[in-house]
Amino acid sequence: MAEEKTKKPYTAQMRYNDSKRENLNLGLPKGTKDKWKAIAAEKGMTLTEYITRLIDEDNR
């Protein structure tokens, strides 16, 4: 029964992500992701927000 309760919200989240989000996979040297996450955290952002902002600013 507990499994059913967690399955429904997860399915709803997956449907939302499928309709509203895209995924991008990058092959980076080891340690790069953690380095970038730390930089983003220093600026009060998530890694996704940080990368998106940098790209958006570069394309203005």
C-alpha positions in Angstrom: 0.0 0.0 0.0 2.8 2.5 0.8 4.3 1.7 -2.6 1.1 2.9 -4.3 1.1 6.2 -2.4 4.6 7.0 -3.6 4.0 5.8 -7.1 1.2 8.2 -8.0 3.0 11.4 -7.2 6.1 10.1 -9.0 4.1 9.3 -12.1 2.5 12.8 -12.0 6.0 14.4 -11.7 7.3 12.3 -14.6 4.3 13.4 -16.8 5.0 17.0 -15.8 8.7 16.7 -16.7 7.9 15.0 -20.0 5.6 17.8 -21.0 7.6 20.9 -19.6 11.2 19.9 -19.5 14.1 18.8 -21.7 17.2 16.9 -20.6 20.7 17.6 -21.8 23.5 15.2 -21.0 27.1 16.4 -21.1 30.3 14.3 -20.9 32.6 16.3 -18.7 35.9 15.6 -17.1 35.5 14.2 -13.5 35.1 16.9 -10.9 33.7 19.5 -13.3 30.1 19.1 -12.2 31.0 19.5 -8.5 33.2 22.5 -9.3 30.4 24.2 -11.3 27.8 23.3 -8.6 30.0 25.1 -6.0 30.3 28.2 -8.2 26.5 28.2 -8.7 25.9 27.8 -5.0 28.2 30.7 -4.2 25.9 32.8 -6.4 22.8 31.5 -4.7 21.7 29.4 -7.8 21.3 25.8 -8.8 23.6 24.5 -11.5 20.8 24.5 -14.0 20.0 28.1 -13.2 23.6 29.1 -13.5 24.2 27.4 -16.8 21.0 28.7 -18.3 21.8 32.3 -17.2 25.3 32.2 -18.7 24.0 30.9 -22.0 21.1 33.4 -22.1 23.5 36.3 -21.3 25.9 35.1 -24.0 23.1 35.1 -26.6 21.8 38.7 -26.0 
